[in-house]
């Protein structure tokens, strides 16, 4: 069966957003171009790592002598997107393996997401070598900087962390696991 590729070369919108309350949020990578919208579920850690790695790539490119690609050091204000996810959110697939790269021919960051599928043998999750579906998103450098900033804000908007043990503090309370004797 051929792979279904949801490809966005110059999307109108690409964001990380959530559905649900802190502590039980579901994270989505949502991409829109015209009327086509694709939403892929991510883990919180995948979302944060994606933002960090995008910034690393942009910072490395910016360090090139003279910054010939005009990589922005901060998010261009006109690209800030604080709007909620497009509704209704319909999960295309849950992301397992992800790829991130740079396309010098178009000066775009390339994000790839591949689904995690359930194995019939042991009911565990594993990435397939030949996925039935994948997402490919190409975004220009300014949009990539804005995407990274928003993603960090969305991830950081969760439950506050305990200053002693660094575990999340739920609204109904927290049992601190800070080691005794300190």
N, C-alpha and C positions, 0 to 999 in steps of 0.2 A: 504494500500500500504506500503511495507517495506521501511525503511529509506535507502537511498543511503549514504554510509559512505566513504568519501575520506580519507583514513587512510595512514599516512606516519610514519613508525616506526623509521627509521634512514635516513632521507632525504639527498640527495646530496646538496640541497640548500633550505634555507628558509629565505626570506627577506621581508621587507616592501619597496615598491617603489611607484613612482607616475607617472601619465601620465597627461600632461597639464602644463600650466604656473602657477606660484604662484598667488594665488587668485582664481584660478579655477582648481586646481589640483584634481585628483581622486587618492585616496590612495588604494593600493592593498597589501594584504598578499599573496605572491606567494611562492608555494612550488613545488620542483622538485625532483623526484627520477627516475633516468634513463630517459626514454622518457615521463613519466607521469608528466604533469604540471597542477596544479590547482591554479587559481587566484580568490581570494575572495575580494570584495570591502569592505573597512572599512572607517569609518569617521576618520578625522585627530585626534580627541580627543580619539577615540578608540585606534588608533595606539600608541599615546603617553602614555596612561594609561597602555597599554599592556607592553611597554618597562619599565615603572616605576615599575609595579608589578613583572615582571620577575626579575629585579634587587633586589627588596625587598626579594623575595623568595631566591635568590642566596646569598644575604647578611646574611639572617637568617641561612641558611645552613652552610655558611662559618664560622659563629660564634660558631658552634659546636666545642667543645674542640678538638683541634688537627686537625681540618678541614679534617676529614677522607675521605671526598668525593673529595678532591683536587679541591675545587671550586676556579676558578681564580678570583683575585681581579680586574684585568684589562683584556681587550680583548686580547687573544692570537693573535699575529701578523699574524700567518699562517691562521687564521680563518676570517680575515678582508675581507669583500666582498663589493666592491664599484662598481660592475658592474651594468648596467641597468637591468630592468626587461626583462625576456625572451619574445621575440616577436613572433607572435602577442599576445597581452594580451586579453584573452577571459574570461570575468567574469563568474564564475560558479554561484555565488549568492552574494547578499549584506548581510553582517553580521549584525545581530541584537544582540541577546544575545551571550556572549562569556564566556568561562570557562577557568580557569588557575589552574594548580595543579602540584604536584610533585609525581612521581612514584618511590618510594624507591627501588622497585625490579629491575629497570633498571637504576636508577640514572639519570632520564630524567625529564625535564620540559614538561608538557603536555598542549597544547593549543587546545581548542575546539571552533569552530565557528558554529553558527546556523543561518539560513537565517531569514530575516525579510520578511514577506509576506504581501501583500496588502489584506485587508479585503474588501469583496464585499459590506458589509452593510454601512459603513461610509467612505470608501476610505482612511482610516488611516492605519498606519503601526502598526503591533503588532507581537510579537513573538508567535509562535505556541508551544503547549505543545508536539506535536508529529510531528517533522519536517520531511519533505520528503527527506531532504538532510542535511549533516553536514560534517565538516572538523575536523579531529583529527590529530594533529602533535605532535610527540614526538622527543625532541631534547636534546642532551647531554649538560652538563653544560657550556663547552667552547663555543659551538655553540650558546647557549642561551645568553651568555655574548656578543658575537659578534652581534647577532640579536638585542639586546637591544641598543648597541652603534650605529649601523647603523640606527635604527629606530629614535633615538633622533636626529641624523644628518639630516635625511630626513625631519622630522617634522620641525626642526629648519631652513631649507633652504627656507622657505616660505618668504612671505613679511616681511620686517622689522617692528618692533613695534614702535609706537610713544613714545618717552621718557616721555611725559606728561600724556597722557590718556591711553596708553598701547593698543590702537586699531591699526590694521594693516594699514600701509601706502601704498597706491596704487602707481604705477609708474606715474600716471597722477595727483596725488596730494592727499591731505588729509584735511579733516575738523576736527580739534581737538575738542574733547568734554571735555577737561580739565575744571573743574569747575571754574567759575569766583571767584575772591576774594582771590586766593592763590598766 
